[in-house]
Amino acid sequence: MITEYFTFGQSHRHEINGTVYDKDVILRITASSPRAVMEGLFGNQWANQYFNEPRAQFFSRGVIELPDPDAKKLREERDCWIQTAKNLQAQVNGWEAERAELIAKINCRE
């Protein structure tokens, strides 16, 4: 197993299982391929990879350990949230279409 450390950029904020991963933390991952775990969880929404623990002075919440090294449960939860967001967006798009139809009907009556 290999241990590597990852940080997030100023605009990268993720919340998984109640834990916030953002610019204020260093994430320690111990796995056979830590970078693959990181990319599986966060895609390209992170900043730097370190092979030695970086100094925590710029990270107010310090080092946190990824609770599930194989990250399967976290990936499943992330995928569920992504699907939920897509479903909500489709619902909003439907409402926008209905709104546009109603506005067109109202404008025709005037």
C-alpha positions as CSV (number, residue, x, y, z in Angstrom):
1,M,0.0,0.0,0.0
2,I,1.2,3.5,-0.8
3,T,0.4,6.7,1.1
4,E,0.1,10.0,-0.8
5,Y,-1.4,13.4,0.1
6,F,-3.7,15.6,-1.9
7,T,-4.9,19.2,-1.6
8,F,-7.9,21.0,-3.1
9,G,-7.9,24.4,-4.9
10,Q,-9.7,27.5,-3.6
11,S,-12.9,26.7,-5.5
12,H,-12.9,23.0,-4.9
13,R,-15.4,22.0,-2.2
14,H,-16.8,18.5,-1.8
15,E,-18.9,17.0,0.9
16,I,-19.1,13.2,1.3
17,N,-20.7,11.5,4.2
18,G,-20.7,14.7,6.2
19,T,-17.0,15.3,5.7
20,V,-16.0,18.5,3.8
21,Y,-12.9,18.2,1.6
22,D,-11.8,21.7,0.6
23,K,-8.9,24.2,0.5
24,D,-8.4,23.9,4.2
25,V,-7.5,20.2,4.4
26,I,-4.8,17.8,3.3
27,L,-6.3,14.4,2.3
28,R,-4.1,11.4,3.1
29,I,-5.0,8.3,1.0
30,T,-3.4,4.9,1.6
31,A,-4.2,2.5,-1.3
32,S,-2.5,0.6,-4.0
33,S,-3.1,3.6,-6.3
34,P,-3.9,6.7,-4.3
35,R,-4.2,8.9,-7.3
36,A,-6.7,6.5,-8.9
37,V,-8.8,6.7,-5.7
38,M,-8.5,10.5,-5.8
39,E,-9.6,10.7,-9.4
40,G,-12.3,8.2,-8.9
41,L,-13.8,10.3,-6.1
42,F,-13.1,13.9,-7.2
43,G,-12.4,13.7,-10.9
44,N,-10.1,16.6,-11.7
45,Q,-11.6,18.8,-9.0
46,W,-8.5,18.9,-6.8
47,A,-5.2,20.7,-6.8
48,N,-1.9,19.0,-5.9
49,Q,-0.5,15.5,-5.2
50,Y,2.3,15.0,-2.7
51,F,4.4,12.0,-2.0
52,N,5.5,13.3,1.4
53,E,3.2,14.9,3.9
54,P,3.2,18.7,3.2
55,R,3.4,21.2,5.9
56,A,0.0,21.9,7.3
57,Q,0.5,25.6,8.1
58,F,-1.6,26.7,5.1
59,F,-4.3,24.1,5.8
60,S,-6.4,25.2,8.8
61,R,-8.1,21.8,9.3
62,G,-4.9,19.8,8.9
63,V,-4.5,16.3,7.5
64,I,-7.5,14.0,7.3
65,E,-7.5,10.3,6.4
66,L,-9.8,9.1,3.7
67,P,-12.1,6.8,5.7
68,D,-12.6,4.2,3.0
69,P,-9.4,3.5,1.0
70,D,-11.1,1.7,-1.8
71,A,-13.7,4.5,-1.9
72,K,-16.4,2.3,-3.3
73,K,-19.1,3.5,-0.9
74,L,-18.0,7.1,-1.4
75,R,-18.1,6.7,-5.2
76,E,-21.6,5.2,-5.0
77,E,-22.8,8.0,-2.9
78,R,-21.3,10.6,-5.2
79,D,-22.9,8.9,-8.2
80,C,-26.3,8.9,-6.4
81,W,-26.0,12.7,-5.8
82,I,-25.0,13.3,-9.4
83,Q,-28.0,11.3,-10.6
84,T,-30.3,13.2,-8.1
85,A,-28.9,16.5,-9.4
86,K,-29.6,15.4,-13.0
87,N,-33.1,14.4,-12.1
88,L,-33.7,17.8,-10.4
89,Q,-32.3,19.7,-13.4
90,A,-34.7,17.7,-15.7
91,Q,-37.6,18.7,-13.5
92,V,-36.5,22.3,-13.5
93,N,-36.2,22.2,-17.3
94,G,-39.7,20.8,-17.5
95,W,-41.0,23.7,-15.3
96,E,-39.2,26.2,-17.5
97,A,-40.8,24.7,-20.6
98,E,-44.3,24.9,-18.9
99,R,-43.6,28.4,-17.8
100,A,-42.7,29.4,-21.4
101,E,-45.9,27.9,-22.7
102,L,-48.0,29.7,-20.2
103,I,-46.3,33.0,-21.0
104,A,-46.9,32.4,-24.7
105,K,-50.6,31.7,-24.1
106,I,-50.9,34.8,-21.9
107,N,-49.2,36.9,-24.6
108,C,-51.5,35.6,-27.3
109,R,-54.6,36.7,-25.3
110,E,-53.4,40.3,-24.9
